[in-house]
Amino acid sequence: MKNKCIYFTTAMDNTSFKEYLSNWKVAPNLSNQNFHNKLIHSLALTHDVDVISVRSINKHYKEKKINAQIVREGNIFWKYPLVTRNRISKYLKLYKRVNILTFHDSEYGFVDVLNLSLLRLAIKYRKKHNIKLIGVCTDSPNNISFTRNGYKKKVIKLAQSLDGYIVLTKKINELFNVNDKPFVRIDGVSEIKKEYLPKEVNGDYIYFGGSLMAEYGVYNLIDAFKEINNPNIKLVLCGHHVNEAKLSEAIMDNPNIVYVGALDYERNLSLEKNAVLAINPRPTNYKIDQYSIPSKTLEYLSTGVLTITVENELLKEHYGSCIIWAKSGEVEDLKEAIEYALKLSRTEREILSLLGKNKVMQYTSLENINKEIDEKLLSKFSLD
């Protein structure tokens, strides 16, 4: 199967994203970038892909506009329309700016449904160019922080009108796919890098990278680490949505807790790869867990690092035997899981790490996700 696809997203090629990241005063969420970038690379194994990447800027971005450009990466063409801080100009002129960059010869379209402006743009494109439009559904809009109810309702209504879906959970499919359209459910998308950047933190360390908000467990993790009181190991933190004053107060000049800020994808992977232990302290939340899979945990496993995560039913289905489970995100449970992991022999740790890496690639490698999408989703459209 070799068809051209068009993909509407805010994700970028890794080189462009590294430059983009350097211009932010407050770091953006990296999970969206990483997921969609990998899914695009998975599709590109059997399809030519035009990526319409609509970069987001606001008062926290150093520049007032980002000029249009096209970046070729193999058979992926990353097409970046001009964007400005002027919201009215952005929405009224976006479709025209996309048309300037694109030949209208795609058979399938993919869109990140959680972004309303992208969703509107993709639906307009579908109507004018008669393509099958597939929603990429990574969460419920009701779980997105700082978003108004009116916005959430519009996202759900528009997303329910698409031709097919890629979903992470059964509940996401029930939310968006009300018309019983073709869909495929995946855990996530993972890749194994052939090379990693050199180790940049001296000594042994535990690693956490992700959202540094209280509700995702970072402060409980800090408190659990302090109770371990092991001078021979560090805790390295990386991420976004950080309240730096609150984080500094929690660290309290502890020399073994290192905050490295928000990093690009390659540096983040290097920190994961070289850690003795990676941990996702995100507390169990039934409402959230029905609609999303902790992508950070899958990323840890794919780098071959020993991984701790808090109890999660969806993860246990495929990865129960290769993760060290913290009963909850409470301080005592995190401490107990860390202490258990650090007491494992080198052989035991290597066996668990290898098992985790093999499992996550079995279900979420670029090749397997490509096959799932082609055989279980796109093939159904070709039969119409």
DOLUM-220938 format. One record per residue (C-alpha): residue in three letters; x, y, z. Coordinates in Angstrom, 1 decimal, decimal comma. Example, Ala and Ser with C-alpha at 12.3 -4.5 7.8 and 13.67 -1.06 7.14 Angstrom:
! DOLUM-220938
+------+--------+--------+--------+
! code !      X !      Y !      Z !
+------+--------+--------+--------+
!  ala !   12,3 !   -4,5 !    7,8 !
!  ser !   13,7 !   -1,1 !    7,1 !
+------+--------+--------+--------+
This chain:
! DOLUM-220938
+------+--------+--------+--------+
! code !      X !      Y !      Z !
+------+--------+--------+--------+
!  met !    0,0 !    0,0 !    0,0 !
!  lys !    1,6 !    3,3 !   -1,1 !
!  asn !   -0,6 !    6,3 !   -0,9 !
!  lys !    0,1 !    9,9 !   -0,1 !
!  cys !   -1,2 !   11,2 !    3,2 !
!  ile !   -1,6 !   14,7 !    4,7 !
!  tyr !   -1,2 !   15,1 !    8,5 !
!  phe !   -2,4 !   18,2 !   10,4 !
!  thr !   -0,5 !   18,7 !   13,6 !
!  thr !    1,5 !   21,1 !   15,8 !
!  ala !    4,4 !   18,6 !   15,9 !
!  met !    7,6 !   19,4 !   14,0 !
!  asp !   10,7 !   17,7 !   12,7 !
!  asn !   13,2 !   17,3 !   15,5 !
!  thr !   15,7 !   19,9 !   14,2 !
!  ser !   13,0 !   22,5 !   13,8 !
!  phe !   11,5 !   21,7 !   17,2 !
!  lys !   14,9 !   22,1 !   18,9 !
!  glu !   15,1 !   25,7 !   17,6 !
!  tyr !   11,4 !   26,3 !   18,4 !
!  leu !   11,9 !   25,1 !   22,0 !
!  ser !   14,8 !   27,6 !   22,5 !
!  asn !   12,5 !   30,6 !   21,8 !
!  trp !   10,0 !   29,8 !   24,6 !
!  lys !   10,1 !   31,6 !   28,0 !
!  val !    7,8 !   28,9 !   29,4 !
!  ala !    8,4 !   25,4 !   27,9 !
!  pro !    5,6 !   23,7 !   26,0 !
!  asn !    4,4 !   20,2 !   26,6 !
!  leu !    6,7 !   17,7 !   24,8 !
!  ser !    4,4 !   14,7 !   24,8 !
!  asn !    2,3 !   15,9 !   21,9 !
!  gln !    5,4 !   16,6 !   19,9 !
!  asn !    6,9 !   13,2 !   20,6 !
!  phe !    3,8 !   11,2 !   19,9 !
!  his !    2,8 !   12,8 !   16,6 !
!  asn !    6,4 !   13,0 !   15,3 !
!  lys !    6,8 !    9,2 !   15,8 !
!  leu !    3,4 !    8,4 !   14,3 !
!  ile !    4,3 !   10,4 !   11,3 !
!  his !    7,6 !    8,5 !   10,9 !
!  ser !    5,6 !    5,2 !   11,3 !
!  leu !    3,2 !    6,2 !    8,5 !
!  ala !    6,2 !    7,2 !    6,3 !
!  leu !    7,4 !    3,6 !    6,2 !
!  thr !    4,7 !    2,9 !    3,6 !
!  his !    3,4 !    6,3 !    2,6 !
!  asp !    4,6 !    9,7 !    1,4 !
!  val !    3,5 !   12,2 !    4,0 !
!  asp !    2,8 !   15,9 !    3,8 !
!  val !    2,9 !   17,3 !    7,3 !
!  ile !    1,0 !   20,6 !    7,8 !
!  ser !    2,6 !   21,8 !   11,1 !
!  val !    0,8 !   24,8 !   12,5 !
!  arg !    3,2 !   26,1 !   15,2 !
!  ser !    1,7 !   27,7 !   18,2 !
!  ile !    3,0 !   31,0 !   19,5 !
!  asn !    1,8 !   33,5 !   22,2 !
!  lys !    3,2 !   36,1 !   24,5 !
!  his !    5,7 !   33,6 !   26,0 !
!  tyr !    7,3 !   33,1 !   22,6 !
!  lys !   10,2 !   35,5 !   21,9 !
!  glu !    9,3 !   36,3 !   18,3 !
!  lys !    6,1 !   37,8 !   17,0 !
!  lys !    5,9 !   35,6 !   14,0 !
!  ile !    7,5 !   32,4 !   12,5 !
!  asn !    8,0 !   32,5 !    8,8 !
!  ala !    6,8 !   29,7 !    6,4 !
!  gln !    9,2 !   27,0 !    5,4 !
!  ile !    9,4 !   23,5 !    4,0 !
!  val !   11,8 !   20,9 !    5,4 !
!  arg !   12,3 !   17,5 !    3,6 !
!  glu !   13,1 !   14,4 !    5,7 !
!  gly !   13,1 !   11,5 !    3,3 !
!  asn !    9,6 !   11,0 !    2,0 !
!  ile !    8,2 !   13,3 !    4,7 !
!  phe !    7,7 !   16,9 !    3,7 !
!  trp !    7,3 !   19,1 !    6,8 !
!  lys !    5,3 !   22,2 !    5,7 !
!  tyr !    5,2 !   25,1 !    8,1 !
!  pro !    2,7 !   27,9 !    7,2 !
!  leu !    3,4 !   31,4 !    8,4 !
!  val !    2,1 !   32,0 !   12,0 !
!  thr !    1,7 !   35,2 !   14,0 !
!  arg !    0,5 !   36,2 !   17,4 !
!  asn !   -2,5 !   37,9 !   15,8 !
!  arg !   -5,3 !   35,3 !   16,5 !
!  ile !   -7,7 !   36,8 !   14,0 !
!  ser !   -5,2 !   36,8 !   11,2 !
!  lys !   -4,1 !   33,3 !   12,1 !
!  tyr !   -7,6 !   31,8 !   11,8 !
!  leu !   -8,8 !   33,7 !    8,8 !
!  lys !   -5,7 !   33,2 !    6,7 !
!  leu !   -4,6 !   29,7 !    7,8 !
!  tyr !   -6,3 !   27,8 !    5,0 !
!  lys !   -4,9 !   30,1 !    2,4 !
!  arg !   -1,4 !   29,8 !    3,9 !
!  val !   -1,7 !   26,0 !    3,8 !
!  asn !   -2,8 !   26,0 !    0,2 !
!  ile !    0,3 !   27,9 !   -0,8 !
!  leu !    2,5 !   25,1 !    0,5 !
!  thr !    0,5 !   22,0 !   -0,6 !
!  phe !   -0,3 !   20,0 !   -3,7 !
!  his !   -3,8 !   18,5 !   -3,3 !
!  asp !   -3,0 !   14,9 !   -4,1 !
!  ser !   -3,4 !   13,1 !   -0,8 !
!  glu !   -5,8 !   10,2 !   -0,4 !
!  tyr !   -5,9 !   10,2 !    3,4 !
!  gly !   -5,7 !   12,9 !    6,0 !
!  phe !   -4,8 !   12,6 !    9,7 !
!  val !   -5,5 !   15,3 !   12,3 !
!  asp !   -4,8 !   15,8 !   16,0 !
!  val !   -8,4 !   16,1 !   17,2 !
!  leu !   -7,5 !   17,9 !   20,4 !
!  asn !   -6,6 !   21,1 !   18,6 !
!  leu !   -9,8 !   22,9 !   17,5 !
!  ser !   -8,1 !   25,1 !   14,8 !
!  leu !   -6,4 !   22,1 !   13,3 !
!  leu !   -9,6 !   20,1 !   13,3 !
!  arg !  -11,5 !   22,9 !   11,5 !
!  leu !   -8,7 !   23,3 !    9,0 !
!  ala !   -8,6 !   19,5 !    8,3 !
!  ile !  -12,4 !   19,3 !    7,9 !
!  lys !  -12,4 !   22,2 !    5,4 !
!  tyr !   -9,6 !   20,5 !    3,5 !
!  arg !  -11,5 !   17,2 !    3,4 !
!  lys !  -14,6 !   19,0 !    2,0 !
!  lys !  -12,7 !   20,7 !   -0,8 !
!  his !  -10,4 !   17,8 !   -1,8 !
!  asn !  -12,5 !   14,7 !   -1,0 !
!  ile !  -10,1 !   12,8 !    1,2 !
!  lys !  -10,8 !   10,3 !    4,0 !
!  leu !  -10,1 !   12,1 !    7,3 !
!  ile !   -8,8 !   10,2 !   10,3 !
!  gly !   -8,8 !   11,5 !   13,8 !
!  val !   -5,8 !   10,9 !   16,0 !
!  cys !   -7,3 !   10,7 !   19,5 !
!  thr !   -4,8 !   10,6 !   22,4 !
!  asp !   -7,1 !   11,8 !   25,2 !
!  ser !  -10,4 !   13,3 !   26,0 !
!  pro !  -10,6 !   17,1 !   25,7 !
!  asn !  -12,3 !   17,0 !   29,1 !
!  asn !   -8,9 !   16,0 !   30,6 !
!  ile !   -7,0 !   19,0 !   29,2 !
!  ser !   -6,1 !   21,6 !   31,8 !
!  phe !   -6,9 !   25,3 !   31,3 !
!  thr !   -9,5 !   24,6 !   28,6 !
!  arg !  -13,0 !   26,1 !   28,5 !
!  asn !  -16,1 !   23,9 !   28,4 !
!  gly !  -17,2 !   25,5 !   25,1 !
!  tyr !  -14,0 !   24,6 !   23,4 !
!  lys !  -14,2 !   21,0 !   24,6 !
!  lys !  -17,8 !   20,6 !   23,3 !
!  lys !  -16,8 !   21,9 !   19,9 !
!  val !  -13,9 !   19,5 !   19,7 !
!  ile !  -16,0 !   16,5 !   20,5 !
!  lys !  -18,8 !   17,5 !   18,1 !
!  leu !  -16,5 !   18,1 !   15,2 !
!  ala !  -14,3 !   15,0 !   15,9 !
!  gln !  -17,4 !   12,8 !   15,8 !
!  ser !  -17,9 !   13,7 !   12,1 !
!  leu !  -14,6 !   12,1 !   10,9 !
!  asp !  -14,2 !    9,1 !    8,6 !
!  gly !  -12,0 !    7,0 !   10,9 !
!  tyr !  -10,0 !    7,0 !   14,1 !
!  ile !   -6,7 !    6,1 !   15,7 !
!  val !   -7,4 !    5,8 !   19,5 !
!  leu !   -5,4 !    4,9 !   22,6 !
!  thr !   -8,3 !    3,4 !   24,7 !
!  lys !  -11,7 !    1,9 !   24,3 !
!  lys !  -13,2 !    4,9 !   26,1 !
!  ile !  -11,7 !    7,4 !   23,6 !
!  asn !  -13,3 !    5,4 !   20,8 !
!  glu !  -16,7 !    5,5 !   22,5 !
!  leu !  -16,4 !    9,3 !   22,9 !
!  phe !  -15,4 !   10,2 !   19,4 !
!  asn !  -16,5 !    7,2 !   17,2 !
!  val !  -20,3 !    7,5 !   17,8 !
!  asn !  -21,0 !    6,6 !   14,1 !
!  asp !  -19,1 !    3,3 !   14,2 !
!  lys !  -16,5 !    4,3 !   11,7 !
!  pro !  -13,3 !    2,2 !   11,0 !
!  phe !  -10,8 !    2,6 !   13,9 !
!  val !   -7,6 !    1,0 !   15,2 !
!  arg !   -6,5 !    1,1 !   18,9 !
!  ile !   -2,9 !    1,4 !   19,7 !
!  asp !   -0,9 !    1,8 !   23,0 !
!  gly !    1,4 !    4,4 !   21,6 !
!  val !    4,3 !    4,7 !   19,2 !
!  ser !    7,9 !    3,8 !   20,1 !
!  glu !   11,2 !    3,7 !   18,3 !
!  ile !   14,7 !    2,4 !   19,2 !
!  lys !   17,4 !    4,9 !   18,4 !
!  lys !   20,6 !    3,5 !   16,9 !
!  glu !   22,7 !    6,2 !   18,6 !
!  tyr !   22,2 !    8,3 !   21,7 !
!  leu !   23,9 !   11,4 !   22,9 !
!  pro !   26,7 !   11,0 !   25,4 !
!  lys !   25,8 !   10,8 !   29,1 !
!  glu !   25,6 !   14,3 !   30,5 !
!  val !   25,0 !   13,7 !   34,2 !
!  asn !   27,8 !   12,2 !   36,3 !
!  gly !   27,2 !    9,3 !   38,6 !
!  asp !   24,1 !    7,2 !   39,1 !
!  tyr !   20,7 !    8,8 !   38,9 !
!  ile !   16,9 !    8,2 !   38,9 !
!  tyr !   15,1 !   10,1 !   36,1 !
!  phe !   11,7 !   11,7 !   35,7 !
!  gly !   10,7 !   13,7 !   32,7 !
!  gly !    7,2 !   15,0 !   32,0 !
!  ser !    4,7 !   17,4 !   33,5 !
!  leu !    6,1 !   19,0 !   36,6 !
!  met !    2,7 !   19,8 !   38,1 !
!  ala !    1,7 !   18,6 !   41,5 !
!  glu !   -1,2 !   16,5 !   40,2 !
!  tyr !    1,3 !   14,4 !   38,1 !
!  gly !    3,3 !   13,4 !   41,2 !
!  val !    6,5 !   15,3 !   41,0 !
!  tyr !    6,4 !   16,7 !   44,6 !
!  asn !    5,6 !   13,3 !   46,1 !
!  leu !    8,5 !   11,9 !   44,1 !
!  ile !   10,9 !   14,5 !   45,5 !
!  asp !    9,7 !   13,7 !   49,0 !
!  ala !   10,1 !   10,0 !   48,5 !
!  phe !   13,6 !   10,5 !   47,1 !
!  lys !   14,6 !   12,6 !   50,2 !
!  glu !   13,4 !    9,8 !   52,5 !
!  ile !   15,7 !    7,3 !   50,8 !
!  asn !   18,6 !    9,4 !   51,8 !
!  asn !   21,2 !    7,7 !   49,6 !
!  pro !   24,2 !   10,1 !   48,9 !
!  asn !   25,3 !    7,9 !   46,0 !
!  ile !   22,4 !    8,5 !   43,8 !
!  lys !   20,7 !   11,6 !   42,3 !
!  leu !   17,2 !   12,5 !   41,1 !
!  val !   17,2 !   14,2 !   37,7 !
!  leu !   14,0 !   16,1 !   36,7 !
!  cys !   13,1 !   17,4 !   33,3 !
!  gly !    9,9 !   18,8 !   32,0 !
!  his !    7,3 !   21,4 !   31,3 !
!  his !    4,4 !   23,2 !   33,2 !
!  val !    6,8 !   23,9 !   35,9 !
!  asn !    6,3 !   26,4 !   38,8 !
!  glu !   10,0 !   27,1 !   39,3 !
!  ala !    9,6 !   28,9 !   42,6 !
!  lys !    7,6 !   26,0 !   44,0 !
!  leu !   10,0 !   23,4 !   42,6 !
!  ser !   13,0 !   25,2 !   44,0 !
!  glu !   11,3 !   25,3 !   47,4 !
!  ala !   10,6 !   21,6 !   47,3 !
!  ile !   14,2 !   20,8 !   46,3 !
!  met !   15,6 !   23,1 !   49,0 !
!  asp !   19,1 !   23,1 !   47,6 !
!  asn !   19,4 !   19,4 !   47,9 !
!  pro !   22,7 !   18,7 !   45,9 !
!  asn !   21,4 !   15,3 !   44,7 !
!  ile !   18,3 !   16,7 !   43,1 !
!  val !   19,0 !   18,2 !   39,6 !
!  tyr !   16,4 !   20,1 !   37,6 !
!  val !   17,6 !   20,4 !   34,0 !
!  gly !   14,6 !   22,3 !   32,5 !
!  ala !   12,8 !   21,3 !   29,3 !
!  leu !   15,0 !   19,5 !   26,8 !
!  asp !   14,7 !   18,5 !   23,2 !
!  tyr !   13,9 !   14,9 !   22,3 !
!  glu !   17,5 !   13,7 !   21,8 !
!  arg !   18,8 !   15,0 !   25,1 !
!  asn !   15,7 !   13,7 !   26,9 !
!  leu !   16,3 !   10,2 !   25,4 !
!  ser !   19,9 !   10,3 !   26,5 !
!  leu !   19,0 !   11,0 !   30,1 !
!  glu !   16,5 !    8,1 !   30,1 !
!  lys !   19,0 !    5,7 !   28,5 !
!  asn !   21,7 !    6,4 !   31,0 !
!  ala !   19,6 !    6,4 !   34,1 !
!  val !   19,8 !    3,5 !   36,5 !
!  leu !   16,0 !    3,8 !   37,0 !
!  ala !   13,3 !    5,9 !   35,4 !
!  ile !   10,0 !    6,6 !   37,2 !
!  asn !    6,6 !    7,9 !   36,3 !
!  pro !    4,9 !    9,0 !   39,5 !
!  arg !    1,6 !   10,0 !   37,9 !
!  pro !   -1,1 !    9,0 !   40,4 !
!  thr !   -3,9 !    6,7 !   39,5 !
!  asn !   -6,9 !    8,7 !   38,3 !
!  tyr !   -9,7 !    6,6 !   37,0 !
!  lys !  -11,2 !    9,5 !   35,0 !
!  ile !   -7,9 !   10,2 !   33,3 !
!  asp !   -6,7 !    6,7 !   32,9 !
!  gln !   -9,8 !    5,6 !   30,9 !
!  tyr !   -8,8 !    8,0 !   28,2 !
!  ser !   -5,0 !    8,1 !   28,1 !
!  ile !   -2,0 !    5,8 !   28,4 !
!  pro !    1,0 !    7,2 !   30,2 !
!  ser !    3,2 !    7,7 !   27,1 !
!  lys !    6,2 !    8,5 !   29,3 !
!  thr !    6,3 !    5,0 !   30,7 !
!  leu !    6,3 !    3,5 !   27,2 !
!  glu !    9,1 !    5,8 !   26,2 !
!  tyr !   11,2 !    4,7 !   29,3 !
!  leu !   10,7 !    1,0 !   28,4 !
!  ser !   11,7 !    1,6 !   24,8 !
!  thr !   15,1 !    3,0 !   25,8 !
!  gly !   15,8 !   -0,2 !   27,9 !
!  val !   15,9 !    1,5 !   31,3 !
!  leu !   14,4 !   -0,2 !   34,4 !
!  thr !   11,0 !    1,5 !   35,0 !
!  ile !    8,7 !    2,2 !   37,9 !
!  thr !    5,2 !    3,4 !   37,4 !
!  val !    2,1 !    3,7 !   39,5 !
!  glu !   -0,7 !    1,1 !   39,1 !
!  asn !   -2,4 !    1,4 !   35,7 !
!  glu !   -4,9 !   -1,2 !   34,3 !
!  leu !   -4,2 !   -0,5 !   30,7 !
!  leu !   -0,4 !   -0,7 !   31,1 !
!  lys !   -0,7 !   -3,9 !   33,0 !
!  glu !   -2,5 !   -5,6 !   30,2 !
!  his !    0,7 !   -5,8 !   28,1 !
!  tyr !    3,5 !   -4,7 !   30,3 !
!  gly !    2,6 !   -6,1 !   33,8 !
!  ser !    5,6 !   -8,4 !   34,1 !
!  cys !    8,3 !   -6,0 !   33,1 !
!  ile !    7,5 !   -2,9 !   35,2 !
!  ile !    8,1 !   -2,3 !   38,9 !
!  trp !    4,7 !   -1,2 !   40,2 !
!  ala !    4,2 !    1,5 !   42,9 !
!  lys !    0,8 !    0,8 !   44,5 !
!  ser !   -0,1 !    4,5 !   44,3 !
!  gly !    1,5 !    7,9 !   43,8 !
!  glu !    1,8 !    8,4 !   47,6 !
!  val !    5,2 !    9,1 !   49,1 !
!  glu !    5,5 !    5,8 !   51,0 !
!  asp !    4,6 !    3,7 !   47,9 !
!  leu !    7,0 !    5,5 !   45,7 !
!  lys !    9,7 !    5,2 !   48,3 !
!  glu !    9,1 !    1,5 !   48,6 !
!  ala !    9,2 !    0,9 !   44,9 !
!  ile !   12,4 !    2,8 !   44,5 !
!  glu !   14,1 !    1,0 !   47,3 !
!  tyr !   13,0 !   -2,3 !   45,9 !
!  ala !   14,4 !   -1,4 !   42,4 !
!  leu !   17,7 !   -0,2 !   43,8 !
!  lys !   18,2 !   -3,5 !   45,7 !
!  leu !   17,9 !   -5,7 !   42,6 !
!  ser !   21,0 !   -7,3 !   41,3 !
!  arg !   22,6 !   -6,1 !   38,1 !
!  thr !   21,4 !   -9,3 !   36,3 !
!  glu !   17,8 !   -8,9 !   37,6 !
!  arg !   17,7 !   -5,3 !   36,4 !
!  glu !   19,1 !   -6,2 !   33,0 !
!  ile !   16,5 !   -9,0 !   32,5 !
!  leu !   13,6 !   -6,7 !   33,5 !
!  ser !   14,9 !   -3,9 !   31,2 !
!  leu !   15,3 !   -6,2 !   28,2 !
!  leu !   11,9 !   -7,7 !   28,8 !
!  gly !   10,3 !   -4,3 !   28,9 !
!  lys !   12,1 !   -3,1 !   25,8 !
!  asn !   11,1 !   -6,2 !   23,8 !
!  lys !    7,5 !   -5,9 !   25,0 !
!  val !    7,0 !   -2,3 !   24,1 !
!  met !    8,5 !   -2,8 !   20,7 !
!  gln !    6,3 !   -5,8 !   20,1 !
!  tyr !    3,2 !   -3,6 !   20,5 !
!  thr !    4,3 !   -0,1 !   19,6 !
!  ser !    7,3 !   -0,1 !   17,2 !
!  leu !    7,1 !    2,1 !   14,2 !
!  glu !    6,8 !   -1,0 !   12,0 !
!  asn !    4,0 !   -2,7 !   14,0 !
!  ile !    2,0 !    0,5 !   14,3 !
!  asn !    2,4 !    1,1 !   10,5 !
!  lys !    1,1 !   -2,5 !    9,9 !
!  glu !   -1,9 !   -2,0 !   12,3 !
!  ile !   -2,9 !    1,2 !   10,6 !
!  asp !   -2,5 !   -0,1 !    7,0 !
!  glu !   -4,2 !   -3,5 !    7,6 !
!  lys !   -6,9 !   -2,6 !   10,2 !
!  leu !   -7,8 !    0,9 !    9,2 !
!  leu !   -6,7 !    2,2 !    5,7 !
!  ser !   -7,5 !   -1,1 !    4,0 !
!  lys !  -11,2 !   -0,7 !    5,0 !
!  phe !  -11,4 !    2,5 !    3,0 !
!  ser !   -9,9 !    0,9 !   -0,1 !
!  leu !  -12,8 !   -1,6 !   -0,1 !
!  asp !  -15,4 !    1,2 !   -0,2 !
+------+--------+--------+--------+
